[in-house]
């Protein structure tokens, strides 16, 4: 059922984002909250600090996912496609999977799942799976751009959170940092 497949890929993305919260964003969120608590700031500012860190962490991880597909080993300091080689379907893969499932629905394809779905299910374990999945993500979808856009949304949410703080060079630095995270190339 294509509707079930589409909601399934959406569920996978939600699960992935939740996992990334626990992996990266919660560290940033709670670090920001702790700094505000230790500074004896009002609860409203403590909450804003937490939201800033949370959305910064999510944006950071999404950009990291994009760089795994787009950056060179020299730029990243590690080999590209490491997540695929580890059997992990990151945001670009999940967006590409969702697009492939939507395309199957539009064309009324009779296959139960697409090529990318099969690669994801076997965790890119067969020879050539990593390269084929990378091709499908980079060339057969706009998943890289969708992932970048989601990162920008989270950076904007981080900026929105700190705009409730008093104007200062420190607040301006946090705003700058949010934009720097989504524009980074390493």
N, C-alpha and C positions, 0 to 999 in steps of 0.2 A: 504494500500500500504506500503510494508516494507521499500522502499526507503524513502518515506515520513516519516515513523516512525523513521528511523535512522537519517535523517536530523532534525527531530523534537527533538530527544534526544540531538543531537549536539547543536541545538539552545537553548535548556534548559540549557545546560552546559555553553554556552556563556553568556546567561542571568544571570546565577548564578554567574559566575566570575565577570561580570559587577556589580552585586549587591554587591558582596564582596569587589570590589574596593571602592564603595561608603561607605560601612559599616566600613571597616578596613583599607584598603590600602591607601585610600585618606588621612586619618588622618596621617598615617606614612609618606606618600610622602610629604604632605604639611608641616609637622613638620620638616622634613629633609631640605626641600627647605627653610623654614623660617630661620633655623639656619644658612644656608649658606648665605642667603641674609643679615641677621644681622651681619654676619662676614665679609661682604663686599667682598666676593669671586667673581671671574670672572663668567660670565654667564655660561660658559662651566661646571664649578664645581657646580654651582647652579642646572643646569639641571641634572648632574650626581647624585647629592644628592637626587633630586626628584625621579629619576629612581630607586635608591637604596631603598628608602622608599616604593615606589610603589610595587616593586617586593618582598621586605621583608614582606609587609603587606599581599600580596596574598599568599606567602609561609606560613606565620603564620596561616592564616585562613584555608588553606588546611590541615595543620597538626592538627589544632583544630578539623576539620571534622573527621580526622582519629582517633584521641584520643577519640572522642565521641563513636566510635565503639570498640576501643581496650583497653582503659584504665579503671581502676577501679574507683569507687567513691573516694576512699582514695587518689589515684594518682591525680585525676582531681579536687577534692574539690567540685564536683557536680555529681549528678547521671548520669550514662552513658545513651546514646540514647535519650538525652534531645531534640535534634533537631527532631528526628522522633516523639517523644511524642507531640511535638509542631506542627506536621504536615508538617515539612520542609524536602524537598529532597535536601540533601547536595551532594557534589562532589562524595563521594563513591556510593551513591544511583544512581546518574546520570550516572556514569561509568558502574555500574552493569546493569542499564536499557539499556544502549547502547549495552552492550555485549549480553544481552538477546535478543534484537531486531536483532542483527547480527546473533545470533544463529538461530532464527526463520527463517531468510532469507536463511541461509545455509541449514536448514532442510526442507525448503519449508512448514513451518507450516501453517495450514489453519486458525488458530485463528487470530483475528485482533490485539490482544494485549496479552502480556504475563501477568503472575501473578504479577510481580513487577509493571508493568504499572497500573494495577487495584488498587494496594495498594497506589501508588503515587497519582492517580486520586482522591481517597477518603481520601487523606491526613492521611493515617494510622489510621483512626478513629474507625474502628471496633475492637472488642476484638481480640487480637492475631495478629493484623496487624503489630505492632511495632516489636514484636519478629520474625515474619515471614520475614519481610523486613530485619531485622538484619541478620538473617540466610542466606537469599539469597545473601546479600552483602558479608558477611564473608566467607561463605562456597561454594557458587555456582558461584562465580566470582573472578576475581583478581582485583576488584575495589579498594581495600585498597592499593594494590601495585601501581596501576595506579595513584591514588591520591597522594601517597608519591612521585612517580616519577615526577608528575607535580609540586609538592612543591619543589623538588630538582632543576628542571628547573628554577623556579622563583628565588631560592636562587642563582643559578649560574648567572642569569641575574643581580641580585643585586651585586654580586661580580664583575662581568664585569663592572658595572657602576662605582664602587668605584676604580677600578684599573686605571681609568683615573686621579685619584687624585695623588698628590705627595706622594712618599713613606714616611711613618711615622708610629709610633706606633698606632696612631689614626686610620689610614687606615687599619692597620693590625687587630685592634680590631673590626672594622666593618666587615671585612672578616670573622673573628672568629664568630661574632654574627650571620652572615648569615648561617653558618654551624650549629651553636648551635640551631637555630630556627627549622631547619628540623630534628634535632636529639633529640629534647625534648620529654619528656615522661609525662609532666604535663602541 
